[in-house]
Amino acid sequence: MKAIIIDDEPKARNLLRILVEENCSKITQIFEAGDLLSGVEIIKKETPSIVFLDIEMPEHSGLEILN
């Protein structure tokens, strides 16, 4: 299963990656993006099963992904 972490803070992405790797054995690939637009491109290309999304980012709200 693929997952993506979208967060503007590298430390937050790293912490979440560690938690996922240690606790979610079904997730075999984890992609990361530092902003919403990059995250959307990865989602379109890789079609992950789960998205971990920061809601408050400098340029965009994570909720914009619903559009």
Order of alpha helices (4+ residues) and beta strands (2+ residues): beta-alpha-beta-alpha-beta
